[in-house]
Amino acid sequence: MAEFEALIEKVGFQGDGITSGGLIVPLTLPGERVVVREGKDRLELVEVLEASPDRVTPPCRHFSACGGCSLQHWDMTAYSDWKQAMVEVFLQRAGLETEVAPIVTTPAESRRRVGLHARKNGKHIELGFKARKSWNLVAIQECPVSEPTIVKALPKLKELAGYLFEHPKSAPILHITLSMTGLDIDITGVERMKSGGLSADARMNIAMCAGEADFARVSMGEDMLYMARTPKVRFGKAMVGLPISPFLQASASSEIDMAKLVVVGIGDAKKVADLFCGAGTFTFPLAEKAAVYAIDGSAPAIHALKTGIASAPGLKTITAEARDLFRRPMLAEDMKGFEAIVFDPPRAGAEAQSAEIARSQVPRVVAVSCNPSTFVRDAKILVNAGFSLDRVTPIDQFLWSGHVELVGVFSR
């Protein structure tokens, strides 16, 4: 395959170096002169001839092979400046002028939710992350992004995964959540046998392995394989039991940062709607100062939220409803009397819900987003209806990646 030199001009939104001619070169930094070769579907870095002064030694031995991180080789100050600038570019391109606060970065070893892929290689079980843009598995022994408790459990997690290959087409994924009461593991990607599920031997072995490891819960969809205790997390003053496969912010540190911004963002509002509320991530911190009407499309999440109310006496009134806000957004007419709206939708954003907020008379809105593209789309709906985008705070919850989250505050 042909090799040639290239000069890297910038780092793009996905975390790859880009030349002035638009060529994408992974694992490179602005100003670097490199040798690349033509790969199967992208350029591959062969050698760095002139390194950026911001190039550092990656903290993880798996970096460059593992697809989980793309920017561990960049000095943290330069990396954070790039991510902050990326948010500013999204806003400028959308014609949204506002104050962009300094980025808030989650620390290393703080990610409490990971999805580990398991593969059977002969008699050996491998557990890890996919290589970038590939189905190949990179077996891991460490992960400087993840909570140390998860990393410490890798041997037992690999043992547990070994009981999931009764069907030759199974490609299990262990969705792991570190709760305050232990690890919660929900399994997908397991092909069903003719009997309809795992054998009695597999179930027994999984339960024994989970018990030895002191896991809190192991499930496979609705199939409960092991349960020692309910996985619980703290939202504000409340302790909330997690449903199976819950939505939860990836880092507890970033969640606390977001919650503080949301609570400050509603100002002096005494009646708030918390839309796409999950199991109460922001509901409970908000309820320390305002009555909250919480809505989410997940009935199990709303049940968990309602159950958690009893664990935190002294809060303002919380009313919760299970409702698909994509199909049935909260209408402008239903927002009468509310002094603030908070919404934290999935990556697809909340276009229909934003349109209803725009029609309402609500004076303050706080939008939390994991996707700058859909954030600016929804923000423009509000701004065109007379809202002012007062400020945006970038949140770097997914460390050393191209992902960035936002908390935006609107008023009128």
Secondary structure by P-SEA (a helix, b strand, c coil): cccbbbbbcccccccbbbcccccccccccccbbbbbbbcccbbbbccccccccccccccccccccccccccccccaaaaaaaaaaaaaaaaaaaccccccccbbbbccccccbbbbbbbbcccccccccccccccccccccccccccaaaaaaaaaaaaaacccccccccccccccccccccbbbbbccccccccccccaaaaaaaaaaaaaacccccccccccccccccbbbbcccbbbbbcccccccccaaaaaaaaaaaaaaaccccbbbbcccccccccccccccbbbbbbbccaaaaaaaaaaccccccccbbbbbbcccccccccccccccccbbbbbbcccccaaaaaaaaaccccbbbbbbccaaaaaaaaaaaaaacccccbbbbbccccccccccbbbbbcc
